[in-house]
Amino acid sequence: MTDRRDLVEAFAVAFTDAFGSRAIEVAKSQHDEAVGIVRERWQQIIEACGARMA
């Protein structure tokens, strides 16, 4: 899987639209349950959501 910042950003937009102010909390919950590359991707989503919500 390659790093696709545009896809991460698009997912973060949809994720924050869906979960609003709880987006980071929900993403962290998913991150905590994930392993390997999936965990890395959730970390990217958490960071992108944080930047979007700042």
Buried (B, 14 or more C-beta within 10 A) or exposed (E): EEEEEEEBBEBBEEBBEEBEEEBBEBBBEBBEEBEEEEEEBBBBBBBBBBEBEE
